[in-house]
Amino acid sequence: MSQSMPVSPASSSSSAEPSPLLVREEWWVPTSGGHQLHVTQVRSQAASANGPGILCLHGLFSDGRFFLGSNGEGPARYFIDQGCTVYLAELRGHGASRWPEQRAWDWSFDTYAQHDIPDLVRGVRARHTGPLFLLAHSMAGYAALAGLGIHSDAQRMLSGVCMLSSAVNDYSDGGLKKAVMVRFSSLVAGLLGRFPAKALKQGPADEPAALMRQFAEWAASGAFRSVDGATDYWQVLDQVKIPVFSGVGEADVFHASPRRAEKLMGKLGSADKTFIICGRSHGFASDFGHFDILRGSRAQKEVLPRVHEWMRAHAVEA
């Protein structure tokens, strides 16, 4: 695996955010296969250089704009306004991440977990001096846990992991619709070499066929393992020892049900685990779903403050 390293001046550039209150810089982290992962660093002018940092990781079919749009608004803005520095990262093939000279959709979930995410953690830690947290949505949550379980050096660089709407899929909920959609997605991706999420208006980024095949196999068998079968990620999760926060929407049955999210948390070796179900039966004003648990005014009122308070309580140097 290629190691993440400080980016040379030639690989880094700055651009002004429309809001004069925000300081914005972008750079790239080298990873395996000649890919370079895009990171946008954003903070307020008043943010402390030694304050908390948050590495934000998007989920399937997405990119860094999920956390912060071009207008400077989004869930990351909440944390910026609290004095945090956010790092909006993009996995290979997503957003402004750079491809090698020869483009090929030749990666899987294993690549995200074992290469991209650990290298992003190392790259951000090389620049950030204060406490550093990882905030992940959906697929990025369990990919991050798998990667950190394997790469203990990257795990030690973090003060904690916070994931929202993260649960490994199976066919125990979601009904026939889920089974049909998962199998259809895998079939289409196999025929085209990638799943055409952009063309089907599922999101701004396509995903490789190997990843979609993994999802289909996991859903049918209840497995959570590498393509070659050599790594059982369910077992790897026992090596995750740092604090973990998991929040899931009570109404999110299809993508990340509370039952499956709790199962994921139960596999972790950490002694410091916080699990919340965001819904009326657990004291929230409404039942949250897969995306509004992070995005929108309701999330800013009820979910993000809980995440930030958890981070404040765990803000120690890694």
C-alpha positions as CSV (number, residue, x, y, z in Angstrom):
1,M,0.0,0.0,0.0
2,S,1.3,3.5,-0.8
3,Q,1.7,5.6,2.3
4,S,0.1,9.0,2.6
5,M,2.6,11.8,2.8
6,P,2.7,15.6,3.1
7,V,1.7,17.0,-0.2
8,S,4.3,19.1,-2.0
9,P,3.6,22.7,-2.8
10,A,3.0,21.8,-6.4
11,S,0.1,19.6,-5.3
12,S,-1.6,22.1,-3.1
13,S,-3.6,25.2,-3.9
14,S,-5.8,27.7,-2.1
15,S,-9.1,29.3,-3.1
16,A,-11.3,31.9,-1.4
17,E,-14.7,30.8,-0.1
18,P,-17.5,33.2,-1.0
19,S,-18.1,33.9,2.7
20,P,-15.2,36.1,4.0
21,L,-15.6,34.3,7.4
22,L,-14.2,31.0,6.0
23,V,-10.6,30.1,5.1
24,R,-10.5,27.3,2.5
25,E,-7.5,25.3,1.2
26,E,-7.5,22.2,-1.0
27,W,-4.8,19.5,-1.4
28,W,-4.4,15.9,-2.4
29,V,-3.3,12.7,-0.6
30,P,-1.5,10.0,-2.6
31,T,-2.8,6.5,-2.3
32,S,-2.4,3.1,-4.0
33,G,-2.7,2.7,-7.8
34,G,-1.6,6.2,-8.6
35,H,-4.8,7.8,-7.3
36,Q,-4.7,11.1,-5.4
37,L,-7.5,11.8,-3.0
38,H,-8.9,15.3,-2.8
39,V,-9.2,17.1,0.5
40,T,-10.7,20.5,1.1
41,Q,-9.8,22.1,4.5
42,V,-12.2,24.7,5.8
43,R,-12.2,26.7,9.0
44,S,-13.4,30.0,10.3
45,Q,-10.9,32.8,10.6
46,A,-11.3,32.6,14.4
47,A,-10.6,28.9,14.6
48,S,-7.6,27.9,16.8
49,A,-4.8,26.1,15.1
50,N,-4.7,23.5,17.9
51,G,-8.5,23.1,18.0
52,P,-10.4,20.0,17.0
53,G,-10.4,18.8,13.5
54,I,-13.0,16.6,11.7
55,L,-12.2,14.4,8.7
56,C,-15.5,14.1,6.8
57,L,-16.1,11.0,4.7
58,H,-19.0,10.7,2.2
59,G,-20.9,7.5,1.5
60,L,-21.8,5.7,-1.7
61,F,-22.4,7.6,-5.0
62,S,-21.5,10.9,-3.2
63,D,-18.6,13.4,-2.7
64,G,-17.5,16.1,-0.4
65,R,-20.4,18.4,-1.3
66,F,-22.6,16.2,0.8
67,F,-21.0,17.9,3.9
68,L,-20.5,21.4,2.5
69,G,-21.9,22.9,-0.7
70,S,-20.4,25.6,-2.9
71,N,-22.5,28.1,-1.0
72,G,-20.7,27.3,2.2
73,E,-23.7,25.5,3.7
74,G,-24.2,22.0,4.9
75,P,-23.6,19.8,8.0
76,A,-19.9,20.7,8.0
77,R,-20.8,24.3,8.5
78,Y,-22.3,23.6,11.9
79,F,-19.0,22.2,13.1
80,I,-17.0,25.1,11.5
81,D,-19.2,27.6,13.4
82,Q,-18.3,25.7,16.6
83,G,-14.6,26.4,16.0
84,C,-13.7,23.1,14.4
85,T,-11.5,22.7,11.3
86,V,-13.2,20.4,8.8
87,Y,-11.4,18.3,6.2
88,L,-13.8,17.3,3.3
89,A,-12.3,14.1,1.8
90,E,-13.2,12.4,-1.4
91,L,-12.5,8.7,-2.1
92,R,-11.0,7.6,-5.4
93,G,-13.2,8.2,-8.4
94,H,-15.2,10.8,-6.5
95,G,-15.3,14.6,-6.7
96,A,-12.0,16.2,-7.5
97,S,-9.9,13.2,-6.6
98,R,-7.3,12.6,-9.3
99,W,-7.1,9.5,-11.4
100,P,-3.8,7.8,-12.6
101,E,-3.0,8.3,-16.3
102,Q,-4.8,5.1,-17.2
103,R,-8.4,5.2,-15.8
104,A,-9.9,1.9,-14.7
105,W,-12.7,1.0,-12.4
106,D,-10.6,-1.6,-10.8
107,W,-11.2,-1.3,-7.1
108,S,-13.6,-2.6,-4.5
109,F,-14.8,-1.9,-0.9
110,D,-11.5,-3.3,0.2
111,T,-9.7,-0.5,-1.5
112,Y,-11.7,2.2,0.3
113,A,-11.2,0.4,3.7
114,Q,-7.6,-0.7,3.4
115,H,-6.1,2.1,1.3
116,D,-8.0,5.3,0.8
117,I,-9.4,5.8,4.3
118,P,-6.2,5.0,6.3
119,D,-4.2,7.1,3.9
120,L,-6.6,10.0,4.3
121,V,-6.3,9.8,8.1
122,R,-2.5,9.8,7.8
123,G,-2.5,12.7,5.4
124,V,-4.8,14.9,7.5
125,R,-3.0,14.0,10.7
126,A,0.3,15.2,9.1
127,R,-1.3,18.7,8.8
128,H,-3.6,18.9,11.9
129,T,-2.1,19.4,15.3
130,G,-5.2,19.3,17.6
131,P,-7.6,16.4,18.4
132,L,-8.8,14.7,15.2
133,F,-12.2,13.0,14.7
134,L,-13.5,11.0,11.7
135,L,-17.1,11.8,10.8
136,A,-18.5,9.3,8.3
137,H,-21.9,8.8,6.6
138,S,-23.3,5.5,5.5
139,M,-20.9,3.1,3.7
140,A,-17.9,5.2,4.8
141,G,-18.6,4.5,8.4
142,Y,-18.2,0.7,8.3
143,A,-15.4,1.1,5.7
144,A,-13.5,3.3,8.2
145,L,-14.0,0.9,11.0
146,A,-12.7,-2.0,8.9
147,G,-9.7,0.0,7.8
148,L,-8.8,1.2,11.3
149,G,-9.1,-2.3,12.6
150,I,-6.4,-3.4,10.2
151,H,-4.2,-0.3,10.3
152,S,-3.6,0.4,14.0
153,D,-1.2,3.3,13.3
154,A,-4.0,5.2,11.6
155,Q,-6.4,4.3,14.5
156,R,-4.0,5.8,17.0
157,M,-4.1,9.1,15.1
158,L,-7.7,9.7,15.9
159,S,-9.5,10.8,19.1
160,G,-12.7,9.0,17.9
161,V,-15.0,7.9,15.1
162,C,-18.5,9.2,14.6
163,M,-20.7,7.5,12.0
164,L,-24.2,8.3,11.0
165,S,-26.5,5.9,9.0
166,S,-23.9,3.1,9.0
167,A,-24.9,-0.5,8.9
168,V,-23.8,-3.5,6.7
169,N,-26.6,-4.6,4.5
170,D,-28.4,-7.9,4.6
171,Y,-31.8,-9.1,3.5
172,S,-33.3,-9.2,7.0
173,D,-35.2,-6.0,6.5
174,G,-36.2,-3.9,3.5
175,G,-38.3,-6.6,2.0
176,L,-38.4,-7.7,-1.6
177,K,-37.6,-4.2,-2.9
178,K,-34.2,-4.4,-1.3
179,A,-33.4,-7.8,-2.7
180,V,-34.4,-6.7,-6.2
181,M,-32.5,-3.4,-6.1
182,V,-29.3,-4.9,-4.7
183,R,-29.2,-7.7,-7.3
184,F,-30.2,-5.3,-10.1
185,S,-27.4,-2.9,-9.1
186,S,-24.8,-5.7,-9.2
187,L,-26.0,-7.0,-12.5
188,V,-26.0,-3.5,-14.2
189,A,-22.5,-2.8,-12.8
190,G,-21.2,-6.1,-14.0
191,L,-22.5,-5.4,-17.5
192,L,-21.1,-1.8,-17.7
193,G,-18.0,-2.2,-15.5
194,R,-19.4,0.3,-13.0
195,F,-22.7,1.3,-11.6
196,P,-23.9,4.4,-13.5
197,A,-25.2,6.4,-10.5
198,K,-24.9,9.7,-12.2
199,A,-26.9,8.6,-15.3
200,L,-29.6,7.1,-13.0
201,K,-29.6,10.2,-10.8
202,Q,-28.6,8.3,-7.7
203,G,-25.8,10.6,-6.9
204,P,-22.8,12.5,-8.4
205,A,-20.4,9.6,-8.5
206,D,-20.4,6.1,-10.1
207,E,-19.1,3.0,-8.2
208,P,-17.1,0.0,-9.5
209,A,-18.6,-3.3,-10.3
210,A,-16.5,-5.2,-7.7
211,L,-18.0,-3.1,-4.9
212,M,-21.5,-3.7,-6.1
213,R,-20.9,-7.5,-6.3
214,Q,-19.6,-7.4,-2.7
215,F,-22.7,-5.7,-1.5
216,A,-24.9,-8.2,-3.2
217,E,-22.9,-11.2,-1.8
218,W,-22.9,-9.7,1.7
219,A,-26.7,-9.0,1.6
220,A,-27.5,-12.6,0.6
221,S,-25.1,-14.4,3.0
222,G,-24.8,-12.0,5.9
223,A,-21.0,-11.9,5.3
224,F,-18.7,-8.9,5.6
225,R,-15.5,-9.8,4.0
226,S,-12.9,-9.0,1.4
227,V,-13.2,-10.0,-2.3
228,D,-10.7,-12.7,-1.9
229,G,-12.2,-14.0,1.3
230,A,-9.0,-13.7,3.2
231,T,-10.2,-10.9,5.5
232,D,-13.4,-11.2,7.6
233,Y,-14.2,-7.7,8.5
234,W,-16.6,-8.8,11.3
235,Q,-13.6,-10.2,13.1
236,V,-11.4,-7.2,12.3
237,L,-13.9,-4.9,14.0
238,D,-12.7,-6.4,17.4
239,Q,-9.4,-4.5,16.9
240,V,-11.2,-1.1,16.9
241,K,-10.4,0.2,20.4
242,I,-10.9,3.9,20.1
243,P,-14.2,5.7,21.1
244,V,-17.0,5.3,18.6
245,F,-20.3,7.1,18.3
246,S,-23.1,5.7,16.1
247,G,-26.3,7.4,15.2
248,V,-29.0,5.9,13.0
249,G,-32.5,7.1,12.0
250,E,-35.5,5.3,13.4
251,A,-37.1,5.5,10.0
252,D,-34.0,4.3,8.1
253,V,-35.0,0.7,7.6
254,F,-33.9,0.2,4.0
255,H,-30.3,1.5,4.1
256,A,-29.2,1.3,7.8
257,S,-31.8,-0.1,10.2
258,P,-31.3,0.4,13.9
259,R,-31.0,-3.4,14.3
260,R,-28.2,-3.7,11.8
261,A,-26.4,-0.6,13.1
262,E,-26.5,-1.9,16.6
263,K,-25.1,-5.2,15.4
264,L,-22.2,-3.4,13.8
265,M,-21.5,-1.5,17.1
266,G,-21.6,-4.8,19.0
267,K,-18.7,-6.2,17.0
268,L,-16.3,-3.4,18.1
269,G,-13.6,-4.0,20.6
270,S,-13.9,-0.5,22.0
271,A,-14.9,0.0,25.6
272,D,-16.3,3.4,24.8
273,K,-19.3,3.1,22.5
274,T,-22.3,5.4,22.2
275,F,-25.3,4.3,20.1
276,I,-28.4,6.4,19.6
277,I,-31.5,5.9,17.6
278,C,-32.8,9.2,16.3
279,G,-36.6,8.9,16.5
280,R,-39.7,9.8,18.4
281,S,-39.6,6.7,20.6
282,H,-36.2,7.8,21.8
283,G,-37.0,11.4,22.6
284,F,-36.5,13.1,19.3
285,A,-39.1,15.4,17.7
286,S,-39.3,13.3,14.6
287,D,-38.2,10.0,13.0
288,F,-35.0,10.6,11.1
289,G,-34.0,8.8,7.9
290,H,-30.8,8.0,6.0
291,F,-29.9,11.5,4.8
292,D,-31.8,14.0,7.0
293,I,-29.9,12.6,10.1
294,L,-27.0,14.8,8.8
295,R,-28.6,17.3,6.4
296,G,-31.2,20.0,7.0
297,S,-32.6,22.1,9.9
298,R,-33.8,19.2,12.0
299,A,-30.4,17.6,12.0
300,Q,-28.8,20.9,13.1
301,K,-31.3,21.2,15.9
302,E,-31.2,17.7,17.3
303,V,-28.5,15.5,15.9
304,L,-25.4,17.6,15.2
305,P,-25.3,19.1,18.6
306,R,-25.2,15.6,20.2
307,V,-22.4,14.7,17.8
308,H,-20.5,17.9,18.7
309,E,-21.0,17.3,22.5
310,W,-19.7,13.8,22.2
311,M,-16.6,15.1,20.3
312,R,-16.0,17.8,23.0
313,A,-16.1,15.1,25.7
314,H,-13.5,13.1,23.8
315,A,-11.3,15.9,22.5
316,V,-7.9,14.6,23.6
317,E,-4.8,14.4,21.6
318,A,-4.5,11.0,19.7
